[in-house]
């Protein structure tokens, strides 16, 4: 799998929403304070917030490979 993001970590905007890909999501919200993406995860009928790294920070585990900034979705992703 190609882990090259289309947007470098330094160019991400705090609180902005992005389309991309990881094992469990295609939409995530960037938190510049924690330097992680937040996204909704559905598992066993439950929905909860998870964090995931940008590819510049992790090469061993699942990362959010950001493609482009998008308009905020109807259901906002809060920062925990």
C-alpha positions as CSV (number, residue, x, y, z in Angstrom):
1,X,0.0,0.0,0.0
2,X,1.2,3.5,-0.8
3,X,1.4,5.6,2.4
4,X,2.1,8.9,0.7
5,X,-0.4,11.5,1.7
6,X,-1.5,14.2,-0.8
7,X,-1.3,16.8,1.9
8,X,1.7,17.1,4.2
9,X,1.2,17.3,7.9
10,X,2.5,20.9,8.1
11,X,-0.2,22.0,5.6
12,X,-3.2,20.5,7.6
13,X,-5.6,23.0,9.2
14,X,-6.7,22.5,12.8
15,X,-10.4,21.5,12.9
16,X,-10.7,20.9,9.2
17,X,-12.2,17.7,7.7
18,X,-10.4,15.6,5.2
19,X,-11.3,12.8,2.8
20,X,-8.7,10.0,2.8
21,X,-8.4,6.3,3.7
22,X,-7.5,4.0,6.5
23,X,-8.8,0.7,7.6
24,X,-11.9,2.0,9.3
25,X,-12.7,5.5,7.8
26,X,-12.7,7.7,4.8
27,X,-13.5,11.0,6.6
28,X,-11.5,12.4,9.5
29,X,-10.9,15.7,11.3
30,X,-7.4,17.0,12.0
31,X,-6.5,18.1,15.6
32,X,-3.3,20.2,15.4
33,X,-2.9,20.1,19.2
34,X,-2.6,16.3,19.4
35,X,-1.3,16.0,15.8
36,X,-3.8,13.2,15.1
37,X,-6.9,12.7,13.0
38,X,-10.2,11.9,14.8
39,X,-12.9,9.8,13.1
40,X,-16.1,7.9,13.9
41,X,-15.5,4.1,14.2
42,X,-18.4,1.6,14.1
43,X,-17.7,-1.7,15.7
44,X,-20.2,-4.4,16.9
45,X,-23.1,-1.9,16.6
46,X,-21.4,0.8,18.6
47,X,-20.1,4.1,17.3
48,X,-17.3,5.9,19.0
49,X,-14.4,8.3,18.3
50,X,-10.9,7.0,17.5
51,X,-7.6,8.8,16.8
52,X,-5.2,7.9,14.0
53,X,-1.8,9.2,12.9
54,X,-0.7,11.0,9.8
55,X,1.6,8.8,7.7
56,X,4.6,11.1,8.6
57,X,4.3,9.9,12.2
58,X,3.8,6.1,11.8
59,X,4.8,3.5,9.3
60,X,4.0,0.3,11.4
61,X,0.3,0.7,12.1
62,X,-2.8,1.9,10.3
63,X,-2.6,5.6,9.3
64,X,-5.0,8.1,7.7
65,X,-3.8,8.8,4.2
66,X,-5.2,12.2,3.5
67,X,-6.4,13.0,0.0
68,X,-8.2,16.4,0.2
69,X,-9.9,18.8,2.5
70,X,-13.7,18.6,2.4
71,X,-16.7,20.6,3.8
72,X,-17.7,19.6,7.3
73,X,-20.2,16.7,7.4
74,X,-23.6,17.0,8.9
75,X,-22.6,15.0,11.9
76,X,-19.6,16.8,13.4
77,X,-16.6,14.8,14.8
78,X,-15.8,16.2,18.3
79,X,-12.4,16.1,19.8
80,X,-12.3,14.1,23.0
